[in-house]
Amino acid sequence: MTSTTRFDLGLIGLGVMGENLALNFSRQGHAVLGYDLDDAKRTQFAQRTQGTASGVAASLAAVVAGLAQPRCVLLMVPAGAPVDALCEALWPMLAPGDVVIDGGNSHFADTARRLERARALGIHWVGCGISGGEEGALKGPALMPGGDAQAWPRVRPLLQSIAARAADGEPCCAWMGQGGAGHLVKMVHNGIEYADMQLIGEVYALMQSVLGWDVPTQAAQFREWNRGALESYLIAITADILDRVDEFTGQPLVNFILDTAEQKGTGKWTSQVALDMGVAAPTITEAVYARLMSARKAERVQAAAVLAGPKAAPGVSTALTAQDLHDALLMAKVCAYAQGFAILGAANQQHGWALAFDQVASVWRAGCIIRARLLEEIRASYAANPALPNLLMAPYFQTLLTRCEAGLRRVVQAAVLNGVPVPALMSALAYYDAYRSERLPANLLQAQRDYFGAHTYQRTDRPGVFHTQWV
């Protein structure tokens, strides 16, 4: 970097995602000035950008000094305290009119707080959800920016230039709204991702434990499904995973991977926010619980030796078919998406946002982890009726659910009879049944509340609020 060089974008945090995003920007003709505290990462970035207009800075101050004004800085550091610490270091170096983009998985409430701090300094803050993993960052992610609307005209050409493109050519990057809207949408995306992964895992378990399929047969089935209504990134990589042979044993690699799943917290946030907003999101939440249960490996091994379960052997349930599994997975996925969009709807009401759900679905159609053929139908459904009370009520999905619900019931029944835990599939069915129930037993629950706490109740036959002296 020479003293006269002026870069288009400063990118702080050259980890896997940060470096690949920087290379993506550079490939699209943007001169990126990268920085990381780690000397090795700075050296690697310098090597990978050699011969391009991009470069590396030796300090945070050098990043700011090397940018064209008004400056644009993208932060790719871990969420939470690291972002706040970086902000405190940056504020004195920046000037009114500069733009800061937080591209990490920050909590949307933190984004709203940082936006207000930046606004007081005349700096434009953008909280941008980014999905697609390492490959997406390099080749085209889905981007969900929100925050200070004054920043959008400035960052739009920058962000849309690196975004994935849907089949219709539209960039998978659109302005989500004010405040923490961008990071909330990314959080909900991740909650749906948790649910989708858990549902696929449960179907895999049923293929193995109930149908008695070997791993190559499972792989072939997922690959076939990826050519139809279930087509998605997660289905595709599941087939790839099941096809992989272990170099040490010559057997399927998946059989040698320890059955404990980790998490970074965004799924938990989605469940917490759903509860705070009064939204039922059981399938997303059960997916979080399933990861927590998987972490109890030692306890599960002990329990398996002493706790009784059904004695059915693999392959004995001939009534369960591959079509049942297909329909169950498809219907449960729809229920998970419905729960995610219900959270977005509650956020609209609570924060006064104007999230356009067809636009959200459009951005998720490519680049991101939950990209799927199904999202085009979700986009079309919300475009046709933005006021849908729930995705399940869209005409397309009414028809799909009617066609698939018998399969989901058979799958849940087979899982119960064979002792296979399928909490996400069960919760999706319960969600569907609860949502379609004209009357639920909550009348008894409210009577109980009135009995022990005088919480009152409403009647079905006359207006007003009532209390009964039960004893």
N, C-alpha and C positions, 0 to 999 in steps of 0.2 A: 504494500500500500504506500503510495506517495502522499506527500502533504497536500497535494492539489486534488487528490481523488475525492469525489463526492458520491456516496453510495445511496441507492434507492431505499434500502431497508437494512436496519440493524437487527440481527437475530441473536438473542442471548439464550444460551443453553444448547450445546451441540451434542446432546445425547442422540439416541437412535432416531427419535421423531424429529428433533430439531435439525440435525444434520441433513436428513433426507428432505425435509421441507425446504431447507436452504438450497440444496441441490436442485430441487424442483423449480424454485423461484429463479435460480440462475439459468436453468435450461430455458425458461420462458423469457429470458432477456433482461431480467432484473439484476442489478448489481447488488449483491448481498455482502454486508460486512458482519462476519460472525465472531462470537466471543463465548468462551467458557472458562470457568475457573481452572479446569483440568488442562495442564500443558499438553498432554498426549492428545486430547480431543482437538485442541487448537492446531496442533501439528498435522493431525490427520485431515482436518478440514482444509488446511492450506494445500496439502498434497492433492486432495480430491478436486479442488477448484483451480489448480494450476493451469494457466493458459486461458482463464475466463476473466470476466470483469469483476468477479467476486473475490473477496479476500478475507483475512482474519485480523482481528485487532488484539493488542497486547493487554488492554485494560478496558474497563467499563467506560471510563472517560474518553478513551480513544474511539470507542464505538460512536458515542454521541458527537464527538468532534468531527468524525468522518462522514456524517450523514448530510445529504442535501436538505435544506429547510423549505417548508416545515418538516421536521423529522418524523420518521415512522419507525417504531421499535416493536418487534415481536418477541414476547417472552415465552420461552419453552422450558420452564423450570417446574419442579414438583409443586402441587397445590398446597395452599396453607401458608405457614410461616415463611417459607422461602420466597414466595411472591411478595409478601408484605415487606420483607427485609430488602428485597431488590428495589421495590418501589421507593423506600426511604432513601436508598442510595441514588436513585434516578431523579427524584423530584427536583433537587437543586440544579441539576445539569440541564433540565429541559426548559422550554419556553412556551408561552401561550401559543396555541395553534398546533403544537406537536401532537402526534397520535401514538398511543401505546396500546398494543393488542396483547391480551393474555390468551395464549393458545393452549394452556394446560387444562386439566380437568378440575377447575376451581368450582367451589360451591357457588351457586347463583347468588346467594345472600352476600357472600364475600365480594362478588363482582359488583353488586349494587352499592356496597359500602365504598369500594375503591373508586367507583365512578364518581361518587359525590366528592371524594377527596380530590380527585383529578380535576373535576369541574371547578372547584374553588380556586385551582391554580391556572385555569384556562386551558388545561390539557384535555384532549379528547380520549376517553377510555373505551375500549372495545373488548368485550368478553366473547371469545370465539371458540365454540366447540369444534373439535377436529376429530374425525373418525376415519379409520382405514388402516391403522397399524403401520408398520414399517413400509410395506409395499405401497399402501395408499398415499403415505406422505411423499414418497418419491415419484409415483406415477399419476397421482390424482386422488385426493381425499374428498370426503364430503365435509363442507364447512358451514357452520351455524353461527354467524356473527350477530351480536346484539350489543346494546349499550347506548353510547352517545350518537344519536342519529346524524349529527353534523360530521361525524367521521366517515360515514358510509360512502359519500361520493369520492372521497380520497382513497379508501381502501378497497372499494369495489373492483376496479380493474386489476388491482394487485392480487386479490384473493381469487377472483373468478378465473384469472389466467392459469392458476395451478390446480383448480378444482377438477374433479372427475366430470365426465359428461354422460348424461343419461342417453338412452337409445334415440330420443328425439333431438339430441344435440344440445339440450339445455345444460348449463353448468350447475353442478350440485353445490351451489353456494347462493344463499339469499339472505337478506336482512330479516332477522327473526323479530326484532322489536327493541324496546327500550329496557333500561335497567339490566337485570341479569337474565333476560329472555334467552339469549344465545346459549348460555351455560345450562339453563334449565332444560332446554330442548335436548342438549347433549346428554344431560343426566338421565332424562327419560329414555333417550335412545339406548343408553347403557343398561337401564332397567329392563327394557324389552330384550336386549341382547342376553342378559342373564336368563330370562325366562325361556327364550328360544333355545339356548344351549342346553338348559336343563331338560326341556321337552325332548330334544333330540337324544340326549343321554338316556332318558327313560324308555324311549322307543328302542334304542340299542339294547337296553337291558332286557326288554321283553323278547326281542328277537333271539337273544341268547338263552334266557332262562325259561321262557314259555314255549317258544317255537323250536328251540334247539338248533338254530342255524349256526353254522361255522362263520368265521370272520369273512372269508371271501364272499360268501353268500350275502352277508350283511352289506358289504361294500358294493356289490352289484346292485342290491336293492336301492341303496341311497343314490347311486349313480343313475339308475333308471328314474327315480323320483325327481332328480334334478333336471329332467327333460320335460317336466309337466308343471302343474300348479304349485308344487313345492320348490320350484327352482329358486335357489338362493346361494349366497356365498357360503353360509354355514353348512348347508347340505352338501355343497361341492367339496368343501375341505374335509367334511366327515368321511366322504367316500375315499378321498386321498389318504387320510389317516388310516382307515381300515385296510387300505391296499398296501401300506408300507410294511415291508418285511424287515425284521430285526437282523442286523449284520452279525450278531454274535450267535444267535440260535437258529436262524432261518425260519422262525415262526413269526406270526403277526406281532409287530412291535407294541401295539396297543395293549396286548395281554401282559406286558412287562412294566407298564407305567403304573406307579402307585396311585391308588384311588383316593387321593386327597386333592381337592381343588382350592386354589388360593383366590383372593379377591383384593381389589384396591379400594373398595368402599363406595363406588358410585351406585351400585345396586342397592346397598343399604340406605344411601341417601334417598333414592327413589322411594323406597318403602316408607322411610321416615316422613318424607314430604307428603306422600299420599295420606298417611295417618293424620298429619297436621292439617291437611286440607279437607279431611273428611271424605276421601275417595277410596272405594274398595279396589285394591290392586292385589288380590290374593295370589295370582300366579307368579307375578314378579316377586312378591315377598316369599313365597314358598321356594323359589329358586335361590334366594339368599339363604334361607334356612337350610336348604339341601347342601350348600357349600359348607355351612357351619357344621352340619352333621358329618360331612365327609372328613372334616379335620379331626374328628374323634376316632381316629383309626384304631388306636390301641384299645379303647373301650369297646368298639364294635367287634373286634376280634374276640374279646372276652365274652361279650354278650352272645355272640354266635354259638358259643360252646354250651350255653346254659338255657337260653330262651327258646321256647318252642315255636314252631311255625308249621305251615302246611307241608305235607310230605310228597306233593305231586312232583313227578319227574319231568325234566325237559321234554318237550315234544308231545305231551299227553293231551294238550288242549287243541284238538284239531278244529274246533269251532272258530278259533281266531285266525284271521287271514291277513295277508299283506295289505289288502285293500282296507281292512279295518284299521291297521296301523297308520296307513296313509291318511285316512279320513280323520282319525283321532289327532294326529299331528297337525294337520291343516286347520282343523277347527280350534284346537288349543292355541295355535299361533294367532289366529284371528282374535281370540279372547284376550291374549296378552297385549296385542296392539290396541284393542279397545280400552284396556285398562290404562295403557300409556297415554292415549289421547284424552281419556277422562281426566288424568292428572293435568295435562296441558289446559283443558277447559277450565278446571278449577283455578289454575294459576292465572288464566285470563281474567276471571272474575275477581280474584283476590288482589291482583296487582294492577288491574286496569290496563292490561296489555291488549294487543289486537293480533295475537298469533293467528296466522292463516294456516289452517290444518292441511289444506291441499298443497300449500307451499312447503310445509314441513315434510310431508310425504314425498314431494317431488325431490327435495334435497337428499332424502334417504335412498333414492332409487339406484344410485351408483356410488362407488367409492367407499362407502361405510361398511361396517361389519354386518349390519342387518339388512343390507341390500337384498331385495327379493322381488320376484315377479309380482307377488301379492301387493306390493306398494303402488303399482300403477292403478290397481283397482281401488285402493284406499284413496289415492290422489283424486281419481275420477269421482268417487263417492262424495268426498268433501267439496269438490268443485261444483257438483250438481246441487248439493244442499249443505252450505256452510253451517247451518243451524242444527245439524244432526244431534240429537240428545246423546247418542251413543253409536259407535261404529256398527254395532250389531243390528241397528235399525235400518241401515242402508239396504235398499232393495237387493243389490247384488249379494250382500252378505246374508240377508235373510234366506235367500235361496241356497247359498252354500251351506249354511248351518243346518238347514232342514235336511239337506242331502247327507251331511256328515255326522249328525248327532248320534245315530244308531251305532255307528262304528266306534265313536268315542265311548259310548256306554259299554259296548262289548269289551273294549280294551281295558277299561277301568275294572270291570267285573273280573276279567281274566287275571289282572294284576292282583286283585284282592284275594282271589281263590288260590293263587300260587304264591302269595306272600312276597310279591315284588313291589318295593316302594316306588310309587309314582305320584309324589305329592303335587307336582305341577299339573299333570294331566287331571288328577282328581279335582284340584282347585279350579281348573278351567271349566270342567263340567258343572261344578257347584256354582260358579259364577254365572254360567249360562242359565242354569235352572233357577237361581235366585232372581236374575234379571227378568226372566219371563214369567215369574210368579205374581199373579194378581194379588195374592194374599200370602204373607209370611207370618210365622209364629211370634212376631215382635209384639203383638197385642198382649200375649201372656207375659213377655219380658217387661213391658211397660206397667202391667198390673203388679208384677213383683216389685218394681221400683217404687210404685205408689204405696205398696204394702209396707215395705221396710223403711222408706225414706220420704213418704208424702210428696213424691215428685209429680203427681197429678197425671192425667191422661186426657186424650180427646176421644169422643164417641163417633161412631159411624152414622148414627141416626139423628144427631142434633148438634148444633154448633156450641162452642164454649170449651172451657177447661174444667175438669172434674177431679174430685178426690173422694175416695171412699174410706170410711172407718172399717177396716177389714176385721178387726177383733174388738 
